[in-house]
Amino acid sequence: MRTKITLEDNGQDFLEFICNEEGMIVETQPFQGGIWNGAYIPIESPYMVKVGEECPVHNPPHIYYGFLKHKIEKIEQI
């Protein structure tokens, strides 16, 4: 099962991440898949990934266990 994380729209080029069971981003919509695909979101930690909170992400060498400035709008199992 995959997890779809929808972010609030602040004018950024990415609004949705599709993560596999381990939390790796496998698809980014509508743009920037080349940047975000392969990054990690700790979806197994419900205390870290919550609607209304900034999205945690690990994407070395640019972001080490950081947060996006965009809050999570919706989390769905697909």
Buried (B, 14 or more C-beta within 10 A) or exposed (E): EEBBBBBBEEEEEBBBBBBEEEBBBBBBBEEEBEBBBEBBBBBEEEEBBBEEEBBBBBBEEEBEEEEBEBBBBEBEEE
